């Protein structure tokens, strides 16, 4: 079942973002000039348990998701085009363009109902992994310290038995990492399929829009022709107005002429004046009616062309932005792969690991704890920012 959405001051928001005057709070954090305290690097970096690189990839995804929301919400509010009375366009083209607009609205709704929730879930997976890591890290440190303490009494040789609890906890964490990587990979696939559909649908809409635009801007059938017809009718009104003035003069001159020796000429002047007034008045009224009709058609055509241009731009922007969203999601997937590879390396090496290398993991766990918590906060900021722009109707 599709979820209804409402736009919160959407027009003002789009205009403001277009002007570059606002950015999501999590994106603006990049402008912070405060230098963070340096974090000690683990000399056994290949065993690092932290989320290196994940935070930057996450920010990119959140920014693109917000832009996609704005474009999608705009497309959803796009009404069908009304070309009633526009004889320059054939009925098949009128029907076709509105069908394609309906498809565009459906694609926008699909983004909100299907694609966006998947992105949010990928984001939520990061929050969830942090929760799991925080819950495991204390026991993991205890297991490592216990193994190291026993090694001191065994010529600094680690016991295989003492390593088992460490392996079990790392394995459990790694399972979560692999699931998160798979979720990100599925999202990349689904976004790519959706992008391909958008491209196909947008191409069809663009083709119809091009035909309509060419027809309505044609000198033979479109807006320029309507303008010429309005000018021609206005010219007819001006000319007939002058004739009416002359006709009125003839009527007024008739009795004067009749009172003169040349009264016989007054009769045709009076008759001609009355006839001319009636005919010219009819022509003026006809031209005025045609101007009203042409003006109405012209206004409607111009409005529809404007709506069509806006729709074309928004569908193009949707397609363009989703490419960036795919790239950002691929980066998240790659980061999960990198993180998972380090966990795998630790699992593969733990049977042969030295006490010195294992000891370094204790410090790394503390660093990773803070790093995962930091990434979690960024993920939460994205969740909150999304909710503030697009709300589900209560």
N, C-alpha and C positions, 0 to 999 in steps of 0.2 A: 504493500500500500504506500502510495506516495505521500510524503510529508509536505504540508503547505508551509510556505514561508512568507514573511512580510518584509518589506523594505523599510529601513529606518533612515529617513532623510536621505534617500538614495541619490537623488539628483544633486543635492548640495555636496554630498560626500564624494561623488565621482568628480565633480568640478574641482573640489578642493584637492583631491589626490592628483588630478591632471595637472594642477598648478604646482604640484610638488610641495605643498605646504604642510602635509601631515604624513606621517609614516607610522606603522604599528610600533608600539612601545618596545617590543622585543627587537625590532630592526634598528630603532634609533639608538639602542644601547651601544652600537658600534662607534657612535660619536663621542663616547665617554673618554675623556683624556686622562682619567686617573690611571696610573700605572699599577697593575696588580702585583702583589707580592710574588717573587719568583718561586716556582715549584721545583723541588729537587728532581732530577731525572734519574730514572732507574738504569744502572749500567747494564742490567739484563733486560733491555727494552723488549726483547722478543717474548718475554713472559708477562708483559704488562697486562693488567686486568682492567685498565681504564678505558674511557670512551673517546680516545683521541680522534679529532676530526669530525665527530658526530654532531657537535653543537653547531658548527658552521653550516653543515648540510641541512640541519633542521631548520635554521633560520630562513634559508632559501625556500624551502618547501612551504613554510608558513606564509611568506610574502606572496608567492605565486598563488596559493590557495585563496588568499584574500582577494586578489585581483580577479581570479576566475569567478569568485562569488559575485562580485560587482557586475561583471559583464553578463553572467548568467541571469541575474535578477533583472537586468535591463532588457534582455532578450525576451524573458518571460512576459514582461508587461507590453511587449510589442503587439498591437492589434493588427488584424488583417487590413490589407490595403483596399480602399473603396474606389473602384474605377467605373462605377455606375454612370452611364451617360457619356463615357469617354469612348466614342466610336472609333478612334484611331487604333485602339487595342482590340484584338480579337478575343472572343470569350475563352478559348482554350488557354491563352496566355494569362488572362486574369485569374482563371481557376488554378493554373499551375503555380503561379507565384505565391498564392495564398496557401496552397498545399505545402509548399516548401517552407513558408513562414511557420506553419504548424509544426513541421519537422524540426525546425530550428528551436522553437519553444520546447518541444519534447526533449531535444538534446540538452538544453539548458537545465530542464527539470531533472534529467537523468544525472547530470553532474551533481546537483544538490542532493538527490536521493540515493545515489549509488557510489559515485566516485569520491565525493567529499567525505562521506562516512568512512571509507576505506583509508583515506589519508589521515583522518582523525584517529583511526584505530592504530595505524603505524606510529603515529605520534604518541598514542596512549601506551603502546608497547614499550616505549622508552621509559615512560613514567613507571610502568609496571616492573620493568627490569631493575630500575633503581631500587624499588621497594624490596625486590628479592635479594639484590646485592647487599643492601643495608642489613637485611635480616641474617644473611649468611656470613658477613665479613667478620663479626666478632668470633664466631665459632671457628671460622677458617684461620684466623690469627692464633687462636688457642691451639688448634691442631698443629700448625706450623711450629709454634713455640715448644709444644710438647715433644715434637719430633726432634727439634734442635737440642733440647735439654737432654734427651736420651742419647743423642749422638755424642755429646760431650763425654759421656761415660763409656763410649764405644769407639774411641780413637777418631772421633769426628765423622764416623760413618753412620749414615742414616739407615734406620731399620725399614725394611719393606712393609712390615706390619704398621709402622707409624705413618707411612705414606698413604695407606689406603683411605683413611678418612678425608685426607686432603684431595685425593683423586676423586672420591665420591662427590664432594661438594663442588669441585671444579666441573665435573661431568654434568651435574645437575644445572649449574649456571650455563654451561655451554649448550645444553638442550634448549634453554630459553633463547639463547642467542641465535641458534639455528632456526627456531620457529619464527623469530622476529625477522631474520634474513629472508625466509620463505615468504612471509607476509609482504615484505617490501618488494620482493621479486614478482609476486602475483600482482601487486599494485602497478608495477612498471608495465607488465603485460596487459593488464586491463586498461590502463591509461593509453597505451599505444594503440590498442584496438579501438578505443573511443576516439582517439585522435584521427585514426584512419577514416572512421565513419564521419567525423566532423568535416574532414577534407572533402570527402565525396559529396556530402550534403551541401556544403558551402559552395562547391564548384557548380552544382546544379542551380543553387539560388543565384549565384553570381551571373550565370549565363542568362537566366530569365530577367534579372535586374538590368543586365546590359541591353537586352532587347527592348525592354520597357523604356529605359533611359534614352536609347537611340531614337525610338519612335516619338517619344514625348518632347524631344528637343529638335526634332526634324523640322525644317522650314516648310515641308510639304504637308505634314499632318499634325505636328505637335504644338508646343507652347508658342513658338515664333509665329505660326500661322494664326493662332487665336489672337495674338497681339495685332497682327496685320488686319484681321477682320474687325477688331474693335476700332482700330484707327480708321478703317474704311467707313464704318457705320457712323463714327463721329464726324467724319468729313461730310457724309450725306446729311446729317443733322444740321451742320453749319450752313451748307448750301441751301437747304430747304428753308432754314430760318431766314436767310436773305430774301428768298422768293416770297415768303410770307409777308415780309416787310414791304416789298414792292406791291404785292397784292393788296395789302391794307391801304397803301397809298392810292392805288387805283380806285378802290371803293370810295375812299374819302374824296377823291378828285372828281368822281362822277357827277354829282349834282352841280358842281361849279361849272363843269364843262357843258352840262345841259342848259345852263342859263345863258350860254353864249351862242352866237350864230352858228357855232360848230357843234350844236347839241347832239347831232347824230353820231358823233364820235364818242359821246359819253356812254351810250348804251353798251357797246362792246367792252369798254373799259370796266364798267360796273360788273358785267357778266363775267368777264375774264378774271376780275379780282376775286369774286366770290368762288368761282371754280378753282382758282389757283390756291386759295386759302384752304379749302377742303382737302385737295389732293396733297398738298405739302404737309398739312397737319397729319394725315394718315402715314405719309412716308417717315415723318419725324417719330411718330409713335412706334412704328414698326422697327426703326433703327434703335430706338431706346430699349425696346423689349429684347432685341438681339444683343445689344451691349450687356444688358443684365444677365442674359443667359450665358453669353461668352465669358463674362467676368466670373460667374459662378463656376463654370467649367474650368477656367484658367486657375482660379484659386484652389479648386479641388485637385487639379493636376499637379500644381506646385507643391501642395501639402503632401500628396502621396509620394512625389519624387523625393522630397526632403526626408520623409519617413523611411523611404527605401535606402537612401544614402546612409542614414543612421544605422539601419539594420545591417547593411553590408559591412560597415565598419566594425560593429559589435561582433558579428559572426567571424570576421577575419581576426579580430583581437582574441576571441575565444580560442581559435585554432592556433594562433601564434603563442599565446600564453601557456597553453597545455604542453607545447613542446618544451618550454622552460620548466614546467612542473615535472615532466618526465625526466629531464636531466637532473633536477634536484632530487627526485625520488631514487634515481639510479645511484646518486652519490650516497644517499642513506644506506641503500643496499650494499654498496661497496664498503662503507664504514663497518656495517655489521659483519661483512665477510672478513675484513681486516682484523676486527676484534675477535671474531671466532677463530681465525687462523692462529692468533697468539694463544688462545685458550687451548687449541688443539696441540700447539707446539709444547706447551707446558705439560699437557697430559702425556704426550709422546716421550718427553724427556724426563719425566719425574722419576722413573725407575732408575735413571742413571745420574740424576741431578746431584750436585755437590751441596754440602751444608752451606757454603758461602752463597751460592745462587739461591738456595731456599730462604736463607736469611734475608736476602734483598727483597723477597716477596712481601715480607712483613711491612716494610716501609711503603712498598708499592700499593699494598691494600689500603693503607691509610690515605695515600694520594688519590687512589681510584675512588675511595669512598666520597671524598670531597668533590671530585670531578663528576661522578655520576649524579650527585646531588645538584650540582650546578646545571648540568644538562637537563635534569628533571624540572628545574625551575623554568628554564627556557621553554620546555615543552608545555608546561602549565600556562605560561604567558600566552602561547599560541592558542591554546584551547580557550582561554578567557577572551582573547581578542576576537576570535571567530564568533563566539557567542554574542559579543557586543554588537556585531555588525549584522548578523543574520539570526533572527529569532524564530523559533518554532511557535506557531500560533497556539495559544492556550485553548 
